[in-house]
Amino acid sequence: MDTYSYPTTSALFQRATKVIPCGIYGHFAPAPYVPVSAYPFFSDRAKGPRFWDVDGNEFIDYMCGYGPMVLGYANPVVDEAYQKQLAQSDINSLASPLMVDLAECLVDLNSIADWAFFAKNGTDVVNYAVTIARAATGRRTVVAISGGYHGTTPWMQAAGHHGVMEEDHAYVVRIPWNDLAAFEKAIAERKGDIAAFLSSPYHHPIFQDNVLPAEGYWAGIQALCRKHGIVLISDDVRCGFRLGLHGSHEKFGFKPDLAVYCKAIANGYPVSALVGTDALKTEAAKVFHTGSYWYQAAPMAAALACIAEMKRIDAPTLLEGIGTKLNDGLIRLAKSHGYDLRVTGNPGMAYYRLTDDPSLMLHQDWCAECTLRGAFFTSHHNWFVSTAHTDDVLQRTWDIADDAFKVVKAKHG
Ligand SMILES: Cc1ncc(COP(=O)(O)O)c(C=O)c1O
């Protein structure tokens, strides 16, 4: 199989480093991709499950824009709704009636929602949720999970990150995932000061196997929150709509007070949502939170169309089936080459790791060799599938993975 080269990406990256700090920042930055020379950095076209880089190389995308793309790029149903609203009114000096439609849609759909609020990013709504919890309880401390990601606000970033002060974490306690005793200990230590427990529905850190909730974990967390008057916040930014349309908490049998959504809500158009229970509605109304583009109507039209389409095709069931099929095939292929591919987390957004080399170099190399042949795999983050990842696409992916296994076998033995 021929491998790709990236001269146009390289030239663009050289230009980017002159005018953009880091060239490409955040989660698209080249740094986590090892080896860097195996990956493209710029794309100018995407359709269905594929994107094309600026050198014209075609990739089957297993990152799906890091989660937002759930129905395939340029999905006609979602794009038509977006374009129609864009032509009619998008940014305006008044709110769109679509905002009410979308709030009603989420209240109908999400099992804990009595109201909804909209912004642009996951970070916006996580911040709002935490501020509401502090306002409602009159307390300061947030308990979150070690390695859990909730955005880039300094208090959410890991200790020691550049520019993050010790004081930013004064009221944040990080505890291990699936550890009820650690939560009880935090409650005892921060007596009467815990405003919120904040966590994703299951643990999906980077560079580590993902971990589902242990039996009884969420029931225990919920009971402790209720007993001590702590607001339970589900960060459903990454899992939301992929694991279930009624909120991922339904899958794991718990009821948060607040839940935040972003990524898959509008197939890539920029809108995020916070939903909450009646008990917190008045406090939410009192907290000031807004942004320049948060009332944009066209992304709300896209969200309404995306949710209707996900319902029509039962997207969560499809995604789980596609993910399971992909994973079974990859695990089988790995085995046929003498390797053990561990797949953890939800099948449609799983984390992958070749266990044969604990340094992760073998795994990184295999992901790089797959990418060089047209299957865009990252080695540090969970992947995502979309409903556009058809059987043909999976077959092509397996062929690429097979070829890449031969190459790494020859290199690593
Ligand atoms: C679980 C989770 N919470 C919050 C965020 C932050 O969302 P955003 O990058 O849209 O601000 C992310 C982003 O990846 C996420 O995965």
The ligand as a MOL file (V3000), in Angstrom:
LIG
                    3D

  0  0  0     0  0            999 V3000
M  V30 BEGIN CTAB
M  V30 COUNTS 16 16 0 0 0
M  V30 BEGIN ATOM
M  V30 1 C -15.9380 15.9400 28.7040 0
M  V30 2 C -15.6150 17.3010 28.1720 0
M  V30 3 N -16.0040 18.3840 28.8700 0
M  V30 4 C -15.7500 19.6220 28.4380 0
M  V30 5 C -15.0550 19.8390 27.2670 0
M  V30 6 C -14.7650 21.2360 26.8280 0
M  V30 7 O -15.5240 21.5370 25.7010 0
M  V30 8 P -15.0740 22.6900 24.7010 0
M  V30 9 O -13.7590 22.2950 24.1300 0
M  V30 10 O -16.1700 22.7550 23.6860 0
M  V30 11 O -14.9940 23.9510 25.5040 0
M  V30 12 C -14.6330 18.7360 26.5180 0
M  V30 13 C -13.8960 18.9190 25.2630 0
M  V30 14 O -13.3240 18.0160 24.7130 0
M  V30 15 C -14.9190 17.4350 26.9810 0
M  V30 16 O -14.5340 16.3460 26.2940 0
M  V30 END ATOM
M  V30 BEGIN BOND
M  V30 1 1 1 2
M  V30 2 1 2 3
M  V30 3 2 2 15
M  V30 4 2 3 4
M  V30 5 1 4 5
M  V30 6 1 5 6
M  V30 7 2 5 12
M  V30 8 1 6 7
M  V30 9 1 7 8
M  V30 10 2 8 9
M  V30 11 1 8 10
M  V30 12 1 8 11
M  V30 13 1 12 13
M  V30 14 1 12 15
M  V30 15 2 13 14
M  V30 16 1 15 16
M  V30 END BOND
M  V30 END CTAB
M  END
